[in-house]
Structure formats: structure tokens, C-alpha cells
């Protein structure tokens, strides 16, 4: 909690807090796609860096409103190849996204729930992605 004592929240109103919570809750999970392996589909790496800048600001502001904001990342792979290899690939994709987020100061964690598509292998990228979800929690009150 270093630095928390220096946050001045006296000017914030209940309406400010409600607006912040509504903003976070309105953000749907986002997917960012891969061409193959851990190579982002063209433009998705740029989109993820832009999203990371927004998330970094939101994480910094969360404490001002007495919240913590978790950023959870899970990977996905298509059904081509061995299941164990696909699970490992999904985790590597999640790790790659967490590294991009960390580059913008976002604290994120891999949620170990990789998805592997059912059915026959596919040639498109619809199952080669990472999903980023946000979770907002109120900080415990200090007596």
C-alpha cells in the first residue's frame, strides 16, 4: 500500500465513483488474434498496445476510487495438432499478451483456463486469440 496514503480522494463524490464503476463494467472482454504460434495477426499487436494504454490509466485511477482492477488474460488455440501442445500454445499466447500489457505498466495475470477449439482443425484465425477480461473489486475499508 505504499503511496496510498498520498492519494487525495476528498474531492471525489459518490457520483464520480459510480461513473468510474459503470465505465469499467461497460468494458466487454476483448479478443486479440494471432496469425500462428505467438505471432499476432497484423494490426492486433498495435490494437493491444493501444488498449494497454487505456487499461494502464484505468488501473492507476482505480485506487483513487477505492477499487482494485484485475486484468485477466486467457489464451486459445484451434484444434490442429495434439491437445497438450495446443494448451501450451494457448498459455504462450496469454503470456505474450501479458508481456505487451506489462510494457505499458498494466499488471495482468494469465488465467489458466486455455481454450482449445472442438471439432476439426480450422484454417482461419477465429480460435487463435487471447481474451482479456477486467474485474473490479472494492478495497476493504480500513477502520
BELWO-V480485 format. One record per run of one state. SS is the DSSP state (H for helix, E for strand, - for the rest). FROM is the first residue (numbers start at 1). TO is the last residue. If there is no record, write none. Layout:
SS & FROM & TO
SS & FROM & TO
//
This chain:
- & 1 & 3
H & 4 & 6
- & 7 & 13
H & 14 & 25
- & 26 & 29
E & 30 & 36
- & 37 & 38
E & 39 & 40
- & 41 & 43
H & 44 & 64
- & 65 & 66
E & 67 & 77
- & 78 & 82
H & 83 & 103
- & 104 & 107
E & 108 & 110
- & 111 & 114
E & 115 & 116
- & 117 & 128
E & 129 & 138
- & 139 & 143
//
